[in-house]
């Protein structure tokens, strides 16, 4: 069992002080529900200052939006309860839909604005004339909780996100250097490299989240944000280059060790150059000159597949050196930017993978969950039906982005039972014994400090959060501390009932599973390849690269099966990544190709478009695709030598190699092509 350390206890003390400060002020200014302020203080409590501030901002905005809409809904539709229930359900559905699509910390604001409407509107049904006061009170208490949490976090041993981000950034670069060296020094172990590749991809996504929070507490990084984004773009460029060099190197070493030996010294020199953490420009320039001198000529690569492989290895090696030089330079730029400097202009924003079907299913499940509890409340007249409806909206919203949220809500529900028991002990045995604030703090401290300390441990957070929030939500904390046991029991039952409804609905409508989610990700890769092959001008390279990095990072946790399956899916996704980059490059030079070659390349891209449009293409289509690809390569090899035709040949060589070495998004491809056939020699089996 992991026990809390100093850091966890400090976090817990800060969170408790923030929560108790909020309750005290709420008592002093006579707010109606101090428990909302206490809940908010715990909800926005985070280990790092920037995280607290960003979450506080989004919680405040979401609360205000939800409160405003609740006033409109109750005012206009209080006499039409069925219609009002429908509107609430659809609003929550819309917010959940957008939340699932929006993967940044901003998604919290959207989700909160959804179920806040239900919280306020459902509690105002019996007192619609007080809706404005209820909404205002909710805003006041939420803002109070936020303010107290921020003060406590910033005044007591504050920890900023900025230094953590820079440390993680340096750690990422060190790990990437290690992977690069492993690839260049004898190509390393392919399975181990795949694991490192997956980890670095996931870490790159995690860095994005830290960057998002860091701009709130580190002014220097606010000015440098675009430089960090540019570094992130270069980092995501680097990984497919490494995979490309590794795969081509393995193939060339198997086909022709003597030709591979021509590249080996330069590979080792580049690995040694990486040992210099600053990547001195002079040594990089020297290697670049030697690489240019060692590259096979334009004529040689038209005669031999081995020479073409060697040329692409050396060219990608040159790209890797350039990418590392840019990464080191951008990292130094981050350090050189001062906090008073205006924000540096930067590259395109980072694009992410969005699955509209999953978002729509999540929204529909939330709508059904809210609608069912609303109808149940309406037809039974249960006094605590509002609590059930509120918890149903919360349960269907907060876990909506997960592959299988139903079991998570069930666990939340199970933990709400001991949470209710904890609250019950306070309500029945402790609260009746006193009536002043100091005693309230004294009796709450043992429980909340312990729960808070374990909450700070990631392994226990999923269990501690339901306990802490569940118990707090049903405590009768008010100025008068009234003891209403019947009301308490009904509230606890309604909380369990609402969560239960959302769990059942989610298990029926959103039980998608990790395999299905992984298949959806691979389907999205194919759709992007179709768009690229079709020449869709709206899909730019930076957008494709960012989305592919995001998809690879999402694939990693979903590949919990056998090592062979993990390896196959990851290599297929990497193949899709590299095929997409090669096709984008081919589309760029296609208008400049000579008339004897251009139409054939266009027809090949159409064939690729048809191929990736089919989930499981038959053998004949695969054979046609490979045969057509080799024919185009031979046409280009026989065309006049020019920079454009040479580039086209290198690109097509990369595309063909990706199709050969990987299962290439379809297992049957390996059955269709003979491994390592020379495409430049006509008549060989394909």
Protein Blocks (a to p, Z undefined) as FASTA:
>chain_A
ZZddfklmmmmmmmmmmmmmmmmmmmmnopablmlmmmmmmmmpcfbfklmmmmmmmmmm
mmmmmmmmmmmmmmmmmmmmmlmmmmmmmmmmmmmmmmmmmmcfklmmmmmmmmmmmmmm
mmmmmmmmlmmmmmmmmmmmmmmmmmmmmmmmmmnopacfklmmmmmmmmmmmmmmmmmm
mmmnoniafklmmmmmmmmmmmmmmmmmmmmmmmmmmmklmmmmmmmmmmmmmmmmmmmm
mmmmmmmmmmmmmmmmmlmmmmmmmmmmmmmmmmpmnopaklmmmmmmmmmmmpccfklm
mmpmklmmmmmmmmmmmmmmmmmmmmmmmmmmmmmpcfklccddddddddddddfklmmm
mmmmmmmmmmmmmmmmmmnopaklmmmmmmmmmmmmmmmmpmblmlmmmmmmmmmmmmmm
mmmmmmmmmmmmpccfklmmmmmmmmmmmmmmmmmpmklmmmmmmmmmmmmmmpccdfko
pacfklmmmmmmmmmmmmmmmmmmmmmmmmnbjmlmmmmmmmmmmmmmmmmmnopaklcf
klmmmmmmmmmmmmmmmmmbcfklmmmmmmmmmmmmmmmmmmmmmmmmmmmpcfklmmmm
mmmmmmmmmmmmpmbacfklmmmmmmmmmmmmmmmmmmccdfklmmmmmmmmmmmmmmmm
pnnhpaklmmmpcghiafkbghiaZZ
